């Protein structure tokens, strides 16, 4: 299951979406905006009580078995939302402090109160190891008078020690749902809170740091407006593609073939695709062609068409191409 949404034995899934069903067709779709509490309840994220349990190993000898303590390491565990049983999620060090899903939601509630944002999605991934909540900002950015961009705040948290509590500001194109991560010089697009003793305090501090949301929106809109006013030729776009995916004379024939096919797909998106209507021939269209290719058209592994579609969708969800898109933005921005 490329989507990695947690599914339960009773046929339900740990996912909720406001108004629109997600590509994986799992979970609950509401008729309107949600509060944090509603999102938590509908996505089965409430009452997990994530906690640390001591770890022991078992030594087997000819005389029998002996339990051995494992100092400085703990298992993270939750109360399963459906069965009520204790379930382990991962192994962490002694400096790890869980951030509860309720704290996650409370943090976003503070942002919602200040910004007017509403909750859009919530869910659990990898059987509870990672959770996410997203909010949609009330204002839509309009670039060049035609290209509408929605701004989202997404917060991710892990319960297995694999990542920090992270908040990301993401502008998303309405037409094709590209994740447009842009590395803007004067605006941050993410904020990280480590799972250490001061994590709860720093989550509270992040409220003021997330003035970055509004600054990011302002800077992104300014940059996009400059890009939509500047023409871009196919040769200029080809130069960007060659920098993002360089090919040397001594590279394999397969790599050279892949490069030609990649350029064919990107140039077609730039020159012909409906997703560039209204902005065609601009540097903004060039950037969008690159991000649309990276998220939706780049080759994906799978045994069949459905598997490949799922792999591409997972690439969007996980932001796997975000580094490349940030470089694309730097190369096309003016």
C-alpha positions, 0 to 999 in steps of 0.5 A: 500500500503506497499510501501508507495510511493505517488501516484497521481490522474493522475495515476503517482507516485512520484518515479524514478529509474535509469536503474532498475524497483523497486519491486513495479513497480511504477514511472519512470525508466531511461535508465541511471544515473541521475543528482540531478535535473533530479531525483527531476523533474522525481520524482515530488519533485521540487517546493514544497516550504515547509512552516509553516502556523499558526494554529488555533482552533475553539471553539463552544459555544451557542453564535457561533464559536470563532477562537483560536490561537495555539501559538508555533505550526505550520502546515507544508504545501507544494504546491502540485506538480500536483494540485498546491494547498496548502496541509498540511503535519504535525504539528511542534513546533516553532523551526522547520525549513523546509529543502527544497527538493532542499536543500536535492538534493544540499547537495547530489550534493556536495557529487556526485561531490567529489565521482563520485557517481550517483543518483539511486532513488528518491521519496516521501513517505506517501503523501509527509511527507517523501522524499528520494534520493539515490546515488550509489558509483562508486566502488564495494567492492569485499569480498573474491574475489567473493562476490560483495557489492555495496555502497549506500548513502541514504538521508531521510528528513521528512516534518511533523516533524517525523524525522531529515534530515538523511544520511546513508551509506549502503553496499548492496549485489548485489545478494539479495539486503539485506540492510547490516547495520553494526555497525563498531567501527571505522566508522560511518554509518549515519549523522543527521541534526536537523530541527532547525535554523542552519539546513542549515549550518549543511547540508553544514558541513555534506559534510566534515563529510561524509568523513565517507562514504569512511572511512566506506567503507574501514572499512566495507571491512576490516571487511568483508575480516576478516569474509570471512577468518574465518570458522563458524560452524552450532553450532557457528551460532546457538549460535548467533541465540540464543543470537539474539532471546533468548528463556527461558524454561518457554516461551510459546510453540508458541515462542519455535515453532517460534524459531525452525522454525527460526533456520531451515530457517537460517540454510538452508540459511547458508548451502544450499542457492545459495546466500551463494555460494562462501562464504559458511561455513564462518562467512561472510556467517553466517552474510549474512544468518542472514540478508537475513532472517531478511529482506526477510524470517522473518514472515510478516503480511498480508491477502495474499501472495502479502501483505506479500511480500509487508510487507517484501519489506517495511521492507527492505526500512525502515530498520526496521531490521537494529538494529538486523543486527547491533547486528548480525554483532557484534556477527559474526565479528572477 
